[in-house]
Amino acid sequence: MSTATLTNTLADASSRAIDKASDAFRAGRVATADTLDATAKRVNAAGESVADAAHSAADSMHSTAKYVRKNDAREMVGDVETLIRRHPGKALLGAVILGFFAGRAFRRD
């Protein structure tokens, strides 16, 4: 084999190796970009649900603030009594939970 033939053969092999490496790198880049896009969509969707919950909580706080401004203590007590009459089981459960946390807050261990 002549030197020119050997040089051409090595150049062709080198060129094919570079093409294969370039194709593999390109495929890896595309797969990485696709994964990043999919992850960004999932994070964005999760963020929207957290934002929706935060907005809902803020709306509830605004409504509660309006209620507290509008009603005096006597009206609020009457509303609580009405709520307890309508939902005695939930009221009892709420009282038990509130008592538990109050007891833990005042206990000194």
Stockholm file with secondary structure:
# STOCKHOLM 1.0

chainA/1-109         MSTATLTNTLADASSRAIDKASDAFRAGRVATADTLDATAKRVNAAGESVADAAHSAADSMHSTAKYVRKNDAREMVGDVETLIRRHPGKALLGAVILGFFAGRAFRRD
#=GR chainA/1-109 SS CCHHHHHHHHHHHHHHHHHHHHHHHHHHHHHHHHHHHHHHHHHHHHHHHHHHHHHHHHHHHHHHHHHHHHCCHHHHHHHHHHHHHHCHHHHHHHHHHHHHHHHHHHCCC
#=GC SS_cons         CCHHHHHHHHHHHHHHHHHHHHHHHHHHHHHHHHHHHHHHHHHHHHHHHHHHHHHHHHHHHHHHHHHHHHCCHHHHHHHHHHHHHHCHHHHHHHHHHHHHHHHHHHCCC
//
